[in-house]
């Protein structure tokens, strides 16, 4: 679930960059900068890892948070993105991860219901 969610988030990032078409603050690369792909990827991946983890220890929360903050800070510090581009990337990543988990939980619920109905149908038909 985490891997597919992160890949889907990356596809969304590609679409958003080509719709928004906001340039980067530096001329190091020719592609667009809004939203920051690294910020979106890291925020999405870390939140998905946290939400799907069976452990909610404070150390894991701190590690995932520091990873996201470190990546976001580095993107602005190295002048690959503006602060707004990084904040937008984080926001998109967090919203996408939340929606992805919600959708996956609903699909799992539907699958579980289907299995129950299937078992009932098999018993009735026997």
Legacy VTK file of the C-alpha trace (Angstrom):
# vtk DataFile Version 3.0
C-alpha trace
ASCII
DATASET POLYDATA
POINTS 126 float
0.000 0.000 0.000
2.804 2.437 0.851
4.771 1.843 -2.348
1.813 2.195 -4.681
0.631 5.270 -2.777
4.016 6.961 -3.151
4.110 6.122 -6.874
0.606 7.523 -7.332
1.685 10.675 -5.478
4.633 10.996 -7.851
2.302 10.827 -10.853
0.174 13.554 -9.253
3.317 15.665 -8.789
4.176 15.331 -12.487
0.667 16.454 -13.449
0.663 19.382 -11.006
4.081 20.628 -12.157
2.922 20.646 -15.789
-0.341 22.399 -14.933
1.116 25.049 -12.594
4.375 25.581 -14.573
6.068 27.692 -11.913
9.836 27.901 -12.486
12.455 27.075 -9.881
14.239 29.954 -8.136
17.571 28.948 -9.695
18.549 28.078 -13.236
20.162 24.764 -12.251
17.430 22.699 -13.883
14.955 23.359 -16.635
11.901 21.630 -15.163
9.230 23.281 -13.056
9.434 23.706 -9.293
5.856 23.855 -7.989
5.181 21.703 -5.979
8.504 20.361 -4.715
8.735 16.693 -5.668
11.134 15.847 -2.835
8.935 17.536 -0.227
5.804 15.850 -1.565
7.465 12.432 -1.806
8.945 12.590 1.691
5.818 13.935 3.387
3.649 11.351 1.627
5.983 8.417 2.296
6.562 9.302 5.952
2.863 9.788 6.671
1.967 6.537 4.891
4.636 4.685 6.863
3.301 6.167 10.092
-0.372 5.474 9.297
0.263 1.882 8.253
2.706 1.122 11.054
1.633 -1.034 13.972
3.948 0.939 16.237
3.314 4.556 17.179
6.349 5.060 19.379
7.449 8.667 19.897
10.865 7.809 18.457
9.357 6.733 15.110
7.208 9.861 14.985
10.282 12.001 15.681
12.397 10.177 13.080
9.753 10.494 10.365
9.143 14.162 11.211
12.852 15.000 11.240
13.325 13.242 7.901
10.580 15.335 6.321
11.824 18.579 7.886
15.412 17.844 6.842
14.498 17.161 3.226
12.278 20.252 3.042
14.907 22.495 4.622
17.591 21.238 2.232
15.470 22.012 -0.848
15.154 25.671 0.195
18.727 25.932 1.523
20.180 24.637 -1.755
17.926 27.067 -3.679
16.237 24.298 -5.659
12.819 25.534 -4.521
11.162 28.505 -2.902
9.641 28.121 0.551
6.163 28.222 -1.015
7.031 25.394 -3.432
8.259 23.235 -0.547
5.249 24.007 1.661
2.946 23.217 -1.268
4.789 19.924 -1.864
4.420 18.974 1.806
0.743 19.896 1.824
0.015 17.895 -1.333
1.957 14.912 0.041
0.141 14.953 3.393
-3.315 15.388 1.862
-2.649 12.701 -0.736
-1.368 10.230 1.885
-4.432 10.834 4.058
-6.774 10.355 1.111
-4.874 7.272 -0.038
-5.170 5.633 3.393
-8.862 6.499 3.566
-9.510 5.056 0.090
-7.516 1.910 0.838
-9.386 1.343 4.107
-12.721 1.696 2.269
-11.579 -0.751 -0.419
-10.480 -3.213 2.267
-13.877 -2.848 3.950
-15.634 -3.497 0.622
-13.406 -6.516 0.004
-14.156 -7.883 3.492
-17.899 -7.380 2.920
-17.661 -9.135 -0.449
-15.936 -12.109 1.165
-18.699 -12.363 3.804
-21.410 -12.201 1.135
-19.538 -14.802 -0.907
-19.330 -17.165 2.089
-23.043 -16.721 2.797
-23.883 -17.392 -0.862
-21.769 -20.558 -0.867
-23.555 -21.838 2.273
-26.981 -21.050 0.833
-26.197 -22.811 -2.440
-24.835 -25.956 -0.734
LINES 1 127
126 0 1 2 3 4 5 6 7 8 9 10 11 12 13 14 15 16 17 18 19 20 21 22 23 24 25 26 27 28 29 30 31 32 33 34 35 36 37 38 39 40 41 42 43 44 45 46 47 48 49 50 51 52 53 54 55 56 57 58 59 60 61 62 63 64 65 66 67 68 69 70 71 72 73 74 75 76 77 78 79 80 81 82 83 84 85 86 87 88 89 90 91 92 93 94 95 96 97 98 99 100 101 102 103 104 105 106 107 108 109 110 111 112 113 114 115 116 117 118 119 120 121 122 123 124 125
